[in-house]
Amino acid sequence: MFDKKIIHYPYDILGSVAIVKFPMKMKASEKKKFGVRLLNENNSLKTVLEKVGKFSGRLRKMQTNFISGENTKDVLYRENGCIFRFNVDSTYFSPRLSNERREIASLIKNGDEVFVMFAGVSPFSICIGKNSQAKKVYSNEINREANKYGELNIQLNKLKGKVILVPGDVKRVAKKISGFRSLPLPPPTQTPAQLKSIRSSYSQKFSPTQIAFGAEIPKKFDVIVMPRPQLKDSFLKEAFLLSKKGTRIYYYDFGTEEEKKIILEKIHSEAKKAKKKIKILKIKNAGEVGAYRFRLRMDLLVN
């Protein structure tokens, strides 16, 4: 058994990898000792890493250092009947959102078309695809490395055709989806008449979203899931752009109990700018992220 001093170091387990948060200025030899003990106490663990800093930036990357066991940062992780592969340094994944992913999947109705922002390696998208009767789930992520793993995870979970990657900056993607004004053309090696003919042919055979993303994508969605990172921008403008009457939006933000009112005011302000009427269906504390600070989920209905 661990002694009391060792057991207090917090850690997350992702498949066969443990990620530990050590105290500052702790000696490397003590970290190594803890890592070895952790491996000995848990036969399913193969690797122990140290969490060096917090998730940062829009890509939500985390830095880790190798401590003991197999020297790898690739993870194979299972939850909610799904399987995920990812790299802990180059992509974002939080096992603490497992219950949230299951709950969101339970809220999806038969035939819903779902758009997931900030999808990472697509855990929300895949959990919804696997555990609901959604018609299609569209998974948007800006991190190219995460999209590579997202594509792999869609295949691992046998959801190709039901869960569809829509890569890129959500601000640009939302504009493209909501209203194409022109179609992309081949390089200008043809005459104007030839280009016009090609353009007409493209228009007849494919929709704008098929040309841009390789898939038919609706302009509006029944459900929008927003497990957004801790950024200043709310991205509600983009959510309302992709919404219609009856759209349910699951919006995540961060704050204290006292800051809930400010967040709600921000949501109503963005809705007003977008000329959307909304109803707040539910406010939920979806986990602690710091001292007296929570991940908050706001369930919205567009009227």
C-alpha positions in Angstrom: 0.0 0.0 0.0 1.0 3.6 -0.6 2.0 5.7 2.4 -0.1 8.8 3.1 2.4 11.2 1.6 2.5 9.4 -1.7 -1.2 8.6 -2.2 -2.1 12.3 -2.1 -0.6 13.1 -5.5 -3.5 13.6 -7.8 -3.6 11.7 -11.1 -5.8 10.7 -14.0 -5.8 7.3 -15.6 -6.3 7.1 -19.4 -6.2 3.5 -20.4 -2.8 2.2 -19.5 -1.3 5.6 -18.9 -1.4 7.5 -15.6 -0.8 11.3 -15.6 0.3 12.7 -12.3 0.4 16.2 -11.0 3.4 16.5 -8.7 4.2 19.3 -6.3 6.6 22.0 -7.6 10.3 21.5 -6.8 9.8 17.8 -6.1 12.9 15.8 -6.7 13.1 13.6 -9.9 14.1 10.6 -7.8 10.9 11.0 -5.7 8.8 11.3 -8.8 10.4 8.1 -10.2 9.7 6.3 -6.9 6.1 7.2 -7.0 5.8 6.2 -10.6 7.3 2.7 -9.9 4.9 2.2 -7.0 1.9 3.3 -9.1 2.8 0.7 -11.7 3.3 -2.0 -9.1 0.0 -1.3 -7.5 -2.0 -1.3 -10.8 -1.3 -4.1 -13.2 -3.3 -2.4 -16.0 -0.9 0.6 -16.0 2.0 0.6 -18.4 3.2 4.2 -18.3 3.4 7.0 -15.8 3.7 10.6 -17.0 4.0 13.9 -15.2 1.5 16.7 -16.0 3.8 19.8 -16.4 1.2 22.5 -17.2 -2.5 23.2 -17.9 -4.2 22.7 -21.2 -3.5 25.9 -23.2 -4.7 27.7 -26.3 -7.5 26.9 -28.7 -5.8 23.6 -29.5 -5.8 22.7 -25.7 -2.5 21.0 -25.8 -0.9 19.7 -22.6 2.8 19.1 -21.8 3.8 15.9 -20.0 7.2 14.4 -19.0 7.9 10.7 -18.9 8.4 9.3 -15.4 8.4 5.4 -15.6 7.2 2.4 -17.4 6.9 2.3 -21.2 8.0 5.5 -22.8 4.9 6.4 -24.8 2.3 9.2 -24.9 -0.2 7.3 -27.1 -3.3 6.2 -25.3 -6.0 3.6 -26.0 -9.0 4.5 -23.8 -12.5 3.0 -23.4 -15.6 4.6 -22.0 -19.4 4.5 -22.6 -19.0 1.5 -25.0 -16.6 3.5 -27.2 -12.8 3.2 -27.8 -10.5 6.2 -28.4 -6.8 6.5 -29.4 -5.0 9.7 -29.0 -1.7 11.4 -28.0 -1.8 13.2 -24.6 0.5 15.9 -25.7 -0.8 16.8 -29.1 -4.5 16.4 -28.6 -7.1 17.2 -25.9 -9.0 14.6 -24.0 -10.7 14.7 -20.6 -11.8 11.5 -18.9 -13.6 13.7 -16.4 -16.2 14.5 -19.0 -17.2 10.8 -19.4 -20.5 11.3 -17.6 -21.2 14.5 -19.5 -20.8 12.7 -22.8 -23.1 9.9 -21.7 -25.7 12.4 -20.5 -25.6 14.5 -23.7 -26.0 11.3 -25.8 -29.1 10.4 -23.7 -30.6 13.8 -24.6 -30.4 13.2 -28.4 -33.7 12.4 -30.1 -34.4 10.0 -32.9 -33.4 11.5 -36.2 -31.5 14.5 -34.8 -28.7 16.1 -36.8 -26.0 17.1 -34.4 -23.1 19.5 -34.7 -20.3 19.2 -32.2 -17.8 22.2 -31.9 -14.3 21.8 -30.3 -14.6 18.1 -30.9 -11.0 17.2 -30.2 -10.5 13.5 -31.0 -14.3 13.3 -31.3 -15.3 11.7 -28.0 -18.6 13.6 -27.7 -19.4 13.0 -31.4 -18.6 9.3 -31.2 -20.4 8.8 -27.9 -23.5 10.4 -29.4 -23.1 8.3 -32.6 -22.8 5.1 -30.6 -25.3 5.7 -27.9 -28.2 7.5 -29.6 -30.5 7.4 -32.5 -29.0 10.6 -34.1 -29.3 10.7 -37.9 -25.9 12.2 -38.4 -23.2 13.7 -36.1 -20.9 16.4 -37.6 -17.6 16.7 -35.7 -15.7 20.1 -35.9 -12.1 20.6 -34.7 -9.4 23.0 -35.6 -6.4 20.8 -34.5 -5.2 18.8 -37.4 -3.5 16.2 -35.2 -6.8 15.7 -33.3 -8.7 15.3 -36.6 -6.3 12.5 -37.6 -7.1 10.7 -34.4 -10.8 11.6 -34.8 -10.9 9.9 -38.2 -9.2 6.8 -36.7 -11.6 6.7 -33.8 -14.6 6.9 -36.1 -13.2 3.8 -37.9 -12.4 2.0 -34.6 -16.0 2.5 -33.5 -17.5 1.6 -36.8 -19.3 4.9 -37.2 -18.1 5.9 -40.7 -21.0 7.6 -42.4 -22.8 8.4 -39.2 -20.1 10.6 -37.6 -18.5 13.0 -40.1 -15.5 15.1 -39.6 -15.8 18.8 -40.5 -12.3 20.1 -39.9 -11.3 23.7 -39.6 -11.8 27.0 -37.6 -15.5 26.9 -36.5 -15.9 30.6 -37.4 -15.0 29.9 -41.0 -16.8 26.6 -41.1 -20.0 28.0 -39.8 -20.0 30.7 -42.4 -19.4 28.2 -45.2 -22.1 25.8 -44.0 -24.8 28.5 -43.4 -24.5 30.1 -46.8 -22.4 29.5 -49.8 -22.3 32.4 -52.2 -19.9 30.8 -54.7 -18.5 27.4 -55.5 -14.8 26.7 -55.7 -13.4 26.4 -59.2 -10.5 24.5 -60.8 -7.3 26.4 -61.5 -7.9 29.1 -64.2 -6.3 27.1 -67.1 -9.6 27.0 -69.0 -11.4 29.7 -71.0 -14.2 31.6 -69.3 -16.8 29.6 -71.2 -15.2 26.3 -70.1 -15.1 27.5 -66.5 -18.8 28.4 -66.7 -19.6 24.9 -68.0 -17.5 23.2 -65.3 -19.2 25.4 -62.6 -22.6 24.5 -63.9 -21.7 20.8 -63.9 -20.4 21.0 -60.3 -23.6 22.7 -59.2 -25.8 20.0 -60.7 -23.8 17.1 -59.3 -22.7 18.3 -55.9 -23.9 20.6 -53.1 -21.5 23.4 -51.9 -20.8 21.5 -48.7 -20.0 18.3 -50.6 -17.4 20.2 -52.6 -15.9 22.0 -49.6 -16.0 19.2 -47.0 -16.6 16.0 -49.0 -20.0 15.5 -47.3 -23.5 16.7 -47.5 -24.0 19.0 -44.5 -27.3 20.6 -43.4 -27.3 24.4 -43.0 -29.1 24.2 -39.7 -28.9 21.6 -36.9 -31.3 20.1 -34.4 -28.6 20.0 -31.7 -25.4 21.9 -31.2 -22.9 20.7 -28.6 -20.3 23.2 -27.4 -17.7 21.7 -25.0 -15.6 24.9 -25.5 -12.2 25.6 -24.0 -11.6 28.4 -21.5 -11.4 31.2 -24.1 -12.7 34.7 -24.1 -14.8 34.2 -27.2 -18.1 32.4 -26.5 -18.6 31.2 -30.1 -22.3 31.6 -29.6 -22.5 33.8 -32.8 -21.5 30.7 -34.7 -23.9 28.5 -32.8 -26.9 30.7 -33.5 -25.8 31.0 -37.2 -26.2 27.2 -37.4 -29.5 27.1 -35.4 -33.1 27.1 -36.3 -36.4 27.1 -34.3 -36.3 24.2 -32.0 -32.5 23.8 -31.9 -31.1 22.7 -28.6 -27.7 24.1 -27.7 -25.6 22.6 -24.9 -23.2 25.4 -24.1 -20.2 25.0 -21.7 -18.6 27.9 -19.9 -16.5 28.3 -16.7 -17.0 30.4 -13.6 -18.0 30.6 -10.0 -21.6 30.4 -8.6 -21.6 34.2 -8.5 -20.5 34.4 -12.2 -23.5 32.4 -13.5 -25.5 35.6 -13.8 -22.8 37.2 -16.0 -22.6 34.2 -18.2 -26.4 34.1 -18.7 -26.4 37.8 -19.6 -23.7 37.1 -22.2 -25.8 34.3 -23.7 -28.9 36.5 -23.9 -26.8 39.4 -25.4 -25.4 37.1 -28.1 -28.9 35.8 -28.9 -30.2 39.3 -29.2 -27.4 40.2 -31.6 -28.3 37.1 -33.7 -32.0 38.0 -33.6 -32.8 34.7 -31.9 -35.2 34.1 -29.1 -34.0 31.5 -26.5 -35.1 29.8 -23.4 -32.7 28.5 -20.7 -33.8 24.9 -20.0 -31.2 24.0 -17.4 -28.1 25.2 -15.7 -25.8 22.4 -14.4 -22.5 22.3 -12.6 -20.5 19.8 -14.7 -17.5 19.5 -12.5 -14.9 21.6 -10.7 -12.0 23.1 -12.6 -10.4 25.0 -9.6 -11.1 26.4 -6.2 -14.8 27.4 -6.2 -14.7 27.4 -10.0 -16.9 25.1 -12.1 -17.4 23.9 -15.6 -21.0 25.1 -16.2 -23.4 23.6 -18.8 -26.3 25.8 -20.0 -29.0 24.0 -22.0 -30.6 26.4 -24.4 -33.7 26.1 -26.7 -34.0 28.4 -29.7 -37.6 29.5 -30.0 
